[in-house]
Amino acid sequence: MFRQRPGKDDDRYGDRPRWSDSIHGQPYGQSYDDGATWQRQDLKEKKGTWQVALKGPDRAEFVSIRVTAEQRNGGGVTQTVTRAFGLR
């Protein structure tokens, strides 16, 4: 388990995992045309996991996903997976 080092602004969180204190936004995007266009959706937290409902067009064959984690200090990361999985 990762632990946040106590500091001048965050010592009250010393027992909480580092990721829960540093990330404040989790924008999620999905594409059904290999990333040509993106639909933004908000992730919902439920019992420690992040979930999103997919509502693609009837003719969609694949889903591409893009997730961004934004930190309070201005840093962050974006991960894009083209054709992450297929649809039936």
C-alpha angles and dihedrals in degrees: 000000000000116000130200113237110236113252140164093284103026110037091113087067097053093124098045125093114265095238093058091058101042104044119075104164135039108183112186128197132188131194131192095188102060093272100309089121131014133208115206119219133172119245116230122214116224123173095334097316132096118233139183132181116234117218107174130170116272093248095050115124102179140024123220117195135202123189127183126194112199122198126214090238092060098261126113147139137242123206122192124189115188113210091002090173141347130249128220 
